[in-house]
Amino acid sequence: MKVIHHSPDTLQTALISNCKDLTELYKQYTKEECHLLEQGLHPGHPGSVFQPVTVHSDSDWIPSHPENPQDFESFYKDPDRKTPSASCGTIYIQTIGSFGEAGPHTEQYVEWLREYCQAFFYGLPVCWLPAVTVAQTGCSFRINQSSQNLQLLTGDLLQFLCKRKPKDAFCVVGITMIDLYPRDSWNFVFGQASLHKGIGVFSFARYDDNFYSKNYSGRVKKQCQVKQGDYSAFDGHYTPPITSTLLLRSCKTMTHEIGHMFGMRHCQWLSCVMQGSNHLEESDRRPLELCPICLRKLQTSAGFNIAERYEALLHWMEEEPRSPTTVTSFPKPTEAFHTAKLWLKKCQDILSVTKRLHHKMPAGVTPLLFCAMLAGLYFHLMSERGSGVPKPKKKPNFILILADDLGWADLDVNLPEQKANNTPNLNLMAQQGLRFLDFHSPASTCSPSRASILTGRYGLRNGVTHNFAVGSVGGLPLSEITLPQLLQRAGYYTAMIGKWHLGHNGPYGPTKRGGFDYYFGIPYSNDMGCTDNPGYDLPQCLACDSSDPQKARSCYSKVGLPLIENSSILEQPLDLWTLTQQYQSAALRAIHHAREQGQPYFLYIALAHMHVPLAPPLKPASRVYAASLQEMDRLVGTIRSASDADDTLIWFTSDNGPWEQKCQYAGSPGPFQGKWQTRRGGGSAKKTTWEGGHRVPSLAYWPGVIPTNATSGALLSGMDIFPTLLSLAGVTPPSDRRYDGIDVTNTLLHGGVQTGHTVLFHPNGGAAGRLGDLQTVRVGKYKAFYLTGSAKACNGDIGTQEFHDPPLIFDLERDPAEETPLKVGTREYQTTAEKVALWRERLLWDIATDPSVSVADYTTDDSAWPCCEATRPVCRCLSLG
């Protein structure tokens, strides 16, 4: 990546000019406006709201399309630039072809676009022209032989728009959901415009997240032939779903193209919406707003008040409440606009601070001295070290690392007497941070635990009570609000690396329903799909192409394990042996991206370790499980090193305990053996409500904030991550639902504080009873079982479930192995049993009367398989080599 730097003098000349008349024109701005515009003279510096241009590769616009940069003077003196007038001042927008089958929702979407343009080009009217079909334009079209989608010829569309241009039009821009091409030799073009004629056209087709995937629904069949003049090919043409990302990209492109109508060329000075873009990734990097130089160009042409324009844009970005009486009213999906909202508010703060200080400026203070005082005060206000005055606090970064099937004793520091050296990096983080001794996963299986961590709610509330399958149609209910969604709305860059397992079909993926700006990983567990070079498992699974009929008995063999980036399958089947390195690279990219954008970030890393199949690099005589632990630990150490320069809290834990039936490929629960159960048959770890199933290793690391070498015996849960991170970020969770996690900020920041849950419930995980039911209760040091059961043990044994009335109660301080329950007739038992019954009755009643309870769709269908090439065995991707 290359950062394009310009000197402050160069940027000042580009903004103000050395020409006397333009310098005088600049003086007409208020001091507040000047201060904002001159933030751009030091892009990327502390306190500046503007950033320099970055070039990430030779395929980006600037290196591949050399242009002379256009400063304000060259714009102002360009004889071809256009300025709106009273008689020709209306911006017209023309829709071409279908914009979807959603009826009123589609109409509201295009109206949102019009309203945004009216706020962006503040003071100018923006109107729609009556919609037209492709046939009405009479344009030429083709099928792109590379991407197999329909495309329209831009030159023909520009001619059509020229004929449709009203007399009072400043410009006419056509928009379409169909891809475009400018000439036969070009692959595609996002848009094309004619400044002289005041017309332009652009397409949103490639803004669909799935456009570049092999499963893109807009592809036409390879045998399909089209004839010029036969527009039936566009009947029922696929249009992408209306999402927040699509709306953001649409607004960005529309304002960019209309900006050209004013005579603004591609910006090469600062990061700006007027930058050119060759590809979607580059377009997504562009901000939504104008740099100071381009802002001055537009303001000079349109004549708006800068503060009023910002206010109009902010007003548009506020989500509109759903009307209970209007069926055609839809909430505006502005989640993707939160970064822009925060940026606009910063600009407003600069303007308002300047204005307040200017009004109070003492007599005799010169403008130069005033500016110096203002700059000093501004940096003081933004400084974290300012003392004694209220000030905005910079939001911390968060990294949540979730291991899979990790045993409590797999962390060296939890059992130092073993003197294993498998987790040196995690040991160091524990010494430099806080280790939790009584921390529990919200459930003892994958999907329910992850759902509760991200929502702060038991599975009986969020609807996720057991694992989703390869063919699951649904996922985490769309009515649930997740931690990344709320942080994203608060201006965080949110990224996820690893195992999602909360639904992958349709709208249930991590970028669509999860609240993540970026995703790289696998949709479910790494044993839920075959690979060409299988890892270590018990029983050992065979490669995808094996013809052995026995392999289907206990291994997934119909679908290759896919590796997904955002919504696109990159590999299927993936290579298990390179997955850790790919996860590491993706995590580092996410951290660097957030750092470059100047955003706080939430990075959720859901590791494949220590779920089978294991695929570690092995040394001679090394054990597979130990080697996997060491590989996981190295990955965690790399992430820690990459984030140490930032203000970052790292929280490490596991989704549940070890998978005992995997024998030598399973971890250790340490002293939490569940002996009452194991003596009766079966295992007492994953899938059970015995301590080994849900008591998991956990530590928090935050240099300079969390006390070093601290431990906490507070009773805590993975559900507590949700309210705690929100509290640290200054975000209030929605009040329309009930939560089960608690804010443990005090415990986190003051190590020795032991305040945690008074009572905690452990949901059934498949060993016994109905999935998700709360029949195991922890109250203080006591744990009560109304139902017991086992998972399959290493030797294949499995016990039977037993109901207990009165319940079995163990004192975990005296008996962490859960070997001998309290005697029913004792006072200790009676007192504890009464408390347990009271707490359980309270919670069950609370859930029964909770209006926000969700229900997950657990139906399955083969069509929901994530599939790269449905016509090929195991959905194998075509080779690109």
HUZIFEN-V712579 format. One line per field, one symbol per residue. phi: phi as a letter, one per 40 degrees, with the letter a starting at -180 (. if undefined). psi: psi as a letter, one per 30 degrees, with the letter a starting at -180 (. if undefined). burial: b if it has 24 or more other C-alpha atoms within 12 Angstrom, else e. Layout:
phi: ???
psi: ???
burial: ???
//
This chain:
phi: .bccbbcdcccccccbgccdccccccccccccccccccdccbcgcdgccbbccbbcacccccccbdbccbcccccccccccbbcbccbbccbbbcbgcbhbcgdcccccccdcccccccccdgbcbbccdcbccdccgccaabccccfbcbbccdcccccccccccccccabbcbacbcbacadcccaacaaabcdcgbaaabbdcccdcdccccdccccccccbbbdgccccccgdcbcccbccccccccccdccccdcccgccccbcacaccccacacccccccccbccdccccdcccccgccccccdccccccccccccccbbcccbcccbdccccccccccccccccccccccccbcccgccdccdcccccccccccccccdbgbcaccccccbbbbbcbgccdcccdccbcccfcbcbcccdcccccabbccbbbccabbcdcccccccbgbcccccgcbaccbdbccbaddcccbbdcdcccccgccbbbbhccfbhbcfccccccbcgbcaaaibcaccbcicbcbcccabcccccdcccccccccbbcbcbcccbbbfbbccaacccdcbcccccccccccccccccccgbcbbbbbbcccbccccaccbbdgcccccccdccdccccccccccbccccbcbbbabcacccdccfcbbcbcgcccfcdcccbhgbbbdgbbcdccbcbcaabbadgbcdcfbbbcccbbccccdcccccccgbccdccabbbcbcbdccccbeccbcaccbabbcdbhcagcdgcbbbbbbgcbbbbcababcccdcgcacbcbcbacccbbccccbccfbbcccdcccdccccccccccccccccccccbccccbbccbcbadccdcbcbccbdfgdccccc
psi: kkkjkkleeeeeeeeelfkeeeeeeeffkleeeeeeeffffikflkfkflllkkkflffleeffiklkkjleeeeegjfflkkklefigkkkkjkjakglggbeeeeeefeeeeeeeeeehkfkkklklkklleeffgllllkkfefhlkkkkeeeeeeeeeffjlfgkelkkkklgkllkflefkelkelkljeefhllklkgegfkfgeglfgkffklkffkkkkkfjgfffkgkkklljleeeeeeeeeeeeeeeeeffgklkkgelklfgklkfleeeeffklflkleeeeeeeeeefglkeeeeeeeeeeefkkkkkkffjfgkkkkigefgeeeeeeeeeeeeeeeeeeeeefgklkfjleeeeeeeeeeeeeeefkfgkkgkklkkkkllkjjjjlkhklegfjeffifffhlhfheeeeeeeegbkkkfhkkkflgldeeeeeeeffgklefeffjflkllegkeaakkffkkleeeeeefggkkkkkkbkdhgkfkbgglefeffgkfkkjakfalfghkllfilakljlklllegkgjffffegkkffkkkkkkkcgkkekjlljefgeeeeeeeeeeeeeeeeeefgklljjjjjlfkhklkkilkklkgkkeeeeeeeeeeeeeeeeeefffflikkkjkalfaaljefgcfglakgbfifhfeeffgkllhbkflglefffjlkklkkikfekklhllkgkjllfffedfeeeeffgkklkgglklflljheeeefhdfkgkbkekkkjkkgfflakkfkigkkkjbfkkkjfkllllklegflkllkkkjjllkkkjfefiffhejllkefleeeeeeeeeeeeeeeeeeeeefgjfgklkkjgllkfffkjkejfflkggkkkkf.
burial: eeeebeeeeebbbbbbbeeeebeeebeebebbbbbbbbbbbbbbeebbbbbbbbbeeeebbbeeeeeebbbbbbbbeeeebbbbeeeebbbbbbbbbbbbeeeeebebbbbbbbbbbbbbbbbbbbbbbebbbbbebbbbbbbbeebbbbbbbbbbbbbbbbebbbeebbbbbbbbbbbbbbeeeebbbbbbbbbebbbbbbbbbbbbbbbbbbbbbbbbeeeeeeeeeebebbeebbbbbbbbbbbbbbbbbbbbbbbbbbbbbbbbbbbbbbbbbbbbebbbbbbbbbbbbbbbbbbbbbebbbbebbbbbbebbbeeeeeeeeeeebbbbbbbbbbbbbbbbbbbbbbebbeeebeeeeeeeeeeebeeebbeebeebbeeeeeeeeeeebbbbbbbbbbbbbbbbbbbbbeeeeeeebbbbbbbbbbbbbbbbbbbbbbbbbbbbbbbbbbbbbbbbbbbbbbbbbbbbbbbbbebbbbbbbbbbbbbbbbbbbbbbbbbbbbbbbbbbbbbbbbbbbbbbbbbbbbbbbbbbbbbbbbbbeeeeeeeeebbbbbbbbbbbbbbbbbbbbbbbebbbbbbebbbbbbbbbbbbbbbbbbbbbbbbbbbbbbbbeeeeeebbbbbbbbbbbbbbebbebbeebbbbbbbbbbbbbbbbbbbbbbbbbbbbbbbbbeebbbbbbbbbbbbbbbbbbbbbbbeebbbbbbbbbbbbbbbbbbbbbbbbebebeeeebbbbbbbbebbbbbbebebbbbbbbbbbbbbbebbbbbbbbbbbbbbbbbbbbbbbbeeebbebeeeeebbbbbbeeebbbbebbeeeeeebeebbebbbebbeebeeebeeeebbbebbbeeeeebbbbbbeeeebbbbeeee
//
